[in-house]
């Protein structure tokens, strides 16, 4: 017992005198390590008689607890002192001149949104916006998606646990189409809008992310037909890609909110390892690439939005902004758009003074 007491006192004194984390670690190994004297003392308890064990165990356990507490306190003190010394060494004089002039860049998504607005404004479209947190009526029901539609599934949609006051589910919008419903309810017909913005779906790979950007287009008026839709999209893509050899192909498809529905394909070729939009998809060395969905607005959607389908009809289309940005500017991975890497933005970013204009070319860089 006398040896335990004297050894403990010596250990506590050595711990208190330790002037570095390495010295402290050496003390820990000497006392509490596998071969430390406290650990060895604990092992001797098994060979003692019950009476000896009853007398020795409390003293050994008390020594172990006191040393462990002292080690922890000293380690905290040494780490705090080391941090203070490091902060003192690494002070920065904020009055010194900057090594380089700070320079910001416009993100390609923001640039493409400006390009979209410039082109469609020239075609007579207004820009409409809406909430990113939506209810299921605007996001699904008003767009003619029934209760069993797969898009409503939890694995596709981000739902909130709460509901609205009228018991509607609350979610992150899966497309910007709810803006069309809100705009028609507010303005009626005729109407001609685009609705760019962020949307959310539970998906992630090289060409999909949980958050991405879409632009929806809507035209409601009298005597509107699919020919107007194709002309509008061809005119847009010619201006956006700044070339006249844009060829679109409309393929029959199905969407709940349009009838008839068509997928939009664009002709492209592979040049230097990247897809270059332009040319006829059936020509040698060319192919077709799906670029968006569209169609004539379903009569039920017009009724939900308070528009008389007997008097008005129209078309709608949806395009992925990130996708067409990748095509135009030669990017091969959608996830890089959201990595926050300044090197990527320095390479692909735009000068804040480079405002898209039709006269100078919407994609012209400063």
DOTOR-942715 format. One record per residue (C-alpha): residue in three letters; x, y, z negated. Coordinates in steps of 0.2 Angstrom, whole numbers, padded with zeros to 4 digits, always signed. Example, Ala and Ser with C-alpha at 12.3 -4.5 7.8 and 13.67 -1.06 7.14 Angstrom:
2
ALA+0062-0022-0039SER+0068-0005-0036
//
This chain:
366
UNK+0000+0000+0000UNK+0014+0012-0004UNK+0022+0008+0013UNK+0006+0012+0022UNK+0004+0029+0013UNK+0022+0034+0016UNK+0021+0029+0034UNK+0005+0038+0037UNK+0012+0054+0029UNK+0028+0053+0040UNK+0017+0050+0056UNK+0006+0065+0052UNK+0021+0076+0049UNK+0029+0070+0066UNK+0012+0073+0075UNK+0011+0091+0067UNK+0029+0094+0073UNK+0026+0088+0091UNK+0030+0102+0103UNK+0025+0094+0119UNK+0012+0081+0126UNK+0026+0069+0130UNK+0032+0069+0112UNK+0014+0067+0106UNK+0011+0052+0117UNK+0027+0044+0110UNK+0020+0046+0092UNK+0003+0039+0098UNK+0012+0023+0105UNK+0023+0022+0089UNK+0008+0022+0078UNK-0008+0016+0087UNK+0000+0008+0103UNK-0001-0011+0105UNK+0016-0013+0096UNK+0013+0002+0084UNK+0014-0001+0066UNK-0004+0003+0062UNK-0009-0010+0075UNK+0003-0023+0068UNK-0004-0019+0051UNK-0021-0023+0057UNK-0016-0039+0064UNK-0009-0045+0047UNK-0027-0044+0039UNK-0031-0061+0047UNK-0018-0070+0037UNK-0023-0062+0020UNK-0034-0070+0007UNK-0051-0062+0005UNK-0045-0052-0011UNK-0029-0046-0002UNK-0039-0041+0013UNK-0052-0031+0003UNK-0038-0021-0005UNK-0027-0018+0011UNK-0041-0015+0024UNK-0047+0001+0018UNK-0030+0009+0017UNK-0025+0003+0035UNK-0042+0009+0042UNK-0040+0026+0033UNK-0022+0028+0040UNK-0028+0023+0058UNK-0043+0036+0057UNK-0032+0050+0050UNK-0018+0047+0063UNK-0031+0046+0077UNK-0039+0063+0071UNK-0022+0071+0070UNK-0017+0065+0087UNK-0033+0072+0095UNK-0032+0089+0087UNK-0014+0091+0091UNK-0017+0086+0109UNK-0031+0099+0111UNK-0020+0112+0104UNK-0005+0108+0115UNK-0017+0108+0131UNK-0024+0124+0126UNK-0007+0132+0124UNK-0001+0125+0140UNK-0017+0132+0149UNK-0014+0149+0141UNK+0005+0149+0147UNK-0001+0144+0165UNK-0013+0158+0166UNK+0000+0170+0160UNK+0012+0164+0173UNK-0001+0164+0187UNK-0008+0181+0186UNK-0012+0190+0202UNK-0010+0209+0205UNK-0026+0213+0213UNK-0019+0230+0218UNK-0007+0223+0230UNK-0011+0224+0249UNK-0019+0209+0257UNK-0008+0198+0267UNK-0021+0198+0281UNK-0036+0208+0285UNK-0051+0198+0280UNK-0062+0194+0295UNK-0079+0186+0295UNK-0086+0175+0309UNK-0104+0172+0315UNK-0109+0153+0313UNK-0113+0145+0330UNK-0130+0141+0324UNK-0134+0159+0320UNK-0126+0164+0337UNK-0138+0152+0346UNK-0153+0158+0337UNK-0149+0176+0343UNK-0146+0169+0360UNK-0163+0160+0359UNK-0172+0176+0353UNK-0164+0187+0367UNK-0169+0175+0381UNK-0187+0172+0375UNK-0190+0190+0371UNK-0186+0193+0389UNK-0200+0181+0393UNK-0212+0190+0382UNK-0211+0179+0366UNK-0211+0185+0349UNK-0201+0177+0335UNK-0212+0170+0320UNK-0206+0163+0304UNK-0214+0153+0290UNK-0210+0145+0273UNK-0198+0130+0272UNK-0208+0123+0257UNK-0224+0118+0265UNK-0240+0108+0260UNK-0245+0092+0269UNK-0260+0101+0277UNK-0250+0113+0288UNK-0235+0101+0290UNK-0245+0085+0295UNK-0264+0086+0295UNK-0267+0102+0305UNK-0255+0094+0318UNK-0266+0079+0320UNK-0256+0067+0310UNK-0267+0055+0301UNK-0264+0049+0283UNK-0255+0033+0289UNK-0243+0042+0301UNK-0225+0035+0299UNK-0218+0053+0298UNK-0227+0055+0281UNK-0217+0041+0273UNK-0205+0045+0259UNK-0190+0039+0268UNK-0193+0052+0282UNK-0199+0067+0271UNK-0193+0076+0255UNK-0208+0077+0244UNK-0209+0088+0228UNK-0217+0080+0212UNK-0230+0094+0210UNK-0245+0097+0220UNK-0254+0113+0226UNK-0269+0120+0216UNK-0280+0111+0229UNK-0271+0094+0227UNK-0261+0095+0243UNK-0243+0087+0243UNK-0229+0099+0243UNK-0214+0095+0254UNK-0199+0102+0263UNK-0205+0105+0281UNK-0200+0092+0293UNK-0202+0103+0308UNK-0206+0122+0312UNK-0223+0117+0320UNK-0232+0123+0304UNK-0227+0140+0309UNK-0238+0138+0325UNK-0253+0134+0314UNK-0250+0148+0302UNK-0248+0160+0317UNK-0263+0155+0326UNK-0274+0156+0310UNK-0267+0174+0307UNK-0267+0180+0325UNK-0279+0169+0335UNK-0277+0168+0354UNK-0269+0173+0366UNK-0252+0170+0358UNK-0234+0168+0364UNK-0221+0164+0350UNK-0205+0155+0346UNK-0202+0148+0328UNK-0184+0145+0324UNK-0178+0139+0307UNK-0172+0126+0295UNK-0180+0109+0294UNK-0177+0094+0283UNK-0178+0075+0286UNK-0170+0060+0276UNK-0157+0056+0290UNK-0138+0057+0291UNK-0126+0052+0305UNK-0115+0060+0318UNK-0130+0067+0327UNK-0142+0069+0312UNK-0141+0078+0295UNK-0154+0080+0281UNK-0155+0098+0285UNK-0155+0105+0303UNK-0162+0118+0314UNK-0176+0118+0326UNK-0185+0130+0338UNK-0203+0128+0342UNK-0212+0137+0356UNK-0230+0140+0358UNK-0241+0148+0372UNK-0259+0149+0370UNK-0270+0158+0384UNK-0282+0154+0397UNK-0278+0143+0412UNK-0261+0137+0405UNK-0255+0121+0412UNK-0239+0109+0412UNK-0231+0119+0427UNK-0230+0134+0416UNK-0221+0123+0403UNK-0208+0117+0415UNK-0205+0134+0422UNK-0203+0141+0405UNK-0190+0128+0399UNK-0180+0128+0416UNK-0179+0147+0415UNK-0173+0146+0397UNK-0160+0133+0400UNK-0153+0142+0415UNK-0151+0158+0405UNK-0144+0148+0390UNK-0131+0138+0399UNK-0128+0152+0411UNK-0129+0141+0427UNK-0142+0139+0440UNK-0141+0121+0444UNK-0151+0116+0429UNK-0163+0101+0433UNK-0176+0095+0421UNK-0186+0079+0421UNK-0203+0077+0411UNK-0206+0059+0405UNK-0223+0054+0398UNK-0223+0052+0380UNK-0234+0053+0364UNK-0235+0066+0350UNK-0250+0068+0339UNK-0250+0087+0342UNK-0250+0087+0361UNK-0260+0079+0375UNK-0253+0075+0387UNK-0235+0074+0379UNK-0219+0074+0389UNK-0201+0071+0384UNK-0189+0084+0392UNK-0173+0077+0400UNK-0159+0087+0407UNK-0146+0082+0420UNK-0128+0082+0414UNK-0111+0075+0419UNK-0096+0070+0409UNK-0081+0082+0411UNK-0065+0080+0401UNK-0073+0069+0388UNK-0088+0080+0385UNK-0106+0082+0391UNK-0108+0096+0403UNK-0126+0101+0407UNK-0130+0104+0425UNK-0134+0095+0441UNK-0147+0082+0445UNK-0147+0067+0433UNK-0149+0055+0448UNK-0134+0061+0457UNK-0118+0051+0457UNK-0108+0054+0441UNK-0123+0062+0433UNK-0136+0055+0420UNK-0151+0061+0411UNK-0151+0066+0393UNK-0166+0069+0381UNK-0166+0086+0375UNK-0183+0089+0367UNK-0202+0086+0366UNK-0216+0095+0373UNK-0234+0095+0380UNK-0251+0103+0381UNK-0257+0107+0363UNK-0270+0095+0357UNK-0288+0101+0356UNK-0289+0095+0338UNK-0274+0106+0334UNK-0282+0121+0341UNK-0298+0118+0331UNK-0288+0116+0315UNK-0280+0133+0319UNK-0297+0141+0323UNK-0295+0143+0342UNK-0309+0137+0353UNK-0302+0123+0364UNK-0316+0126+0377UNK-0309+0143+0381UNK-0290+0142+0377UNK-0277+0129+0381UNK-0258+0130+0380UNK-0241+0121+0378UNK-0229+0119+0364UNK-0211+0112+0364UNK-0198+0109+0351UNK-0179+0109+0353UNK-0165+0105+0341UNK-0154+0121+0339UNK-0139+0112+0333UNK-0140+0099+0347UNK-0140+0112+0361UNK-0126+0122+0352UNK-0116+0106+0353UNK-0120+0104+0371UNK-0115+0122+0376UNK-0100+0124+0365UNK-0092+0106+0366UNK-0095+0100+0348UNK-0095+0082+0345UNK-0101+0080+0327UNK-0116+0088+0320UNK-0110+0086+0302UNK-0096+0098+0305UNK-0109+0112+0306UNK-0112+0110+0287UNK-0095+0106+0280UNK-0090+0123+0276UNK-0073+0121+0284UNK-0066+0139+0288UNK-0054+0131+0301UNK-0069+0125+0311UNK-0078+0141+0310UNK-0062+0150+0315UNK-0062+0139+0330UNK-0080+0139+0335UNK-0086+0155+0326UNK-0091+0171+0335UNK-0086+0189+0332UNK-0099+0199+0323UNK-0098+0212+0337UNK-0102+0199+0350UNK-0121+0202+0352UNK-0130+0191+0365UNK-0137+0201+0379UNK-0144+0195+0396UNK-0134+0207+0406UNK-0117+0202+0398UNK-0121+0184+0397UNK-0128+0177+0381UNK-0113+0166+0377UNK-0100+0178+0382UNK-0087+0180+0368UNK-0078+0196+0363
//
